[in-house]
Amino acid sequence: MDTSLIGPRRNLTMPGLSATVGEEIEALRRVAGDRAVSLIRHEPDPLIAGIVAGWPTNFDASRATALGFRAETVFDEIIRIHVEDELGGRLP
């Protein structure tokens, strides 16, 4: 990558995908099946909820997009990439 295109501000907000927990679970079901989904437990954690509540909700990723960075379009892609990269392409 030609870093001169980035300019003096070297940090970028990368484009991303927004999905609800329910959408993520259904994507997991499509990619890995009901067995994987059956391992999920609903356990509210106030500490984690507080962390997530503090995350920004709106991002401007136009600089990164202009440089050619792209986000996945569906959460299924993120799961497939994880399976390929971290699990050697095989579901446990």
Order of alpha helices (4+ residues) and beta strands (2+ residues): alpha-alpha-alpha-alpha-alpha
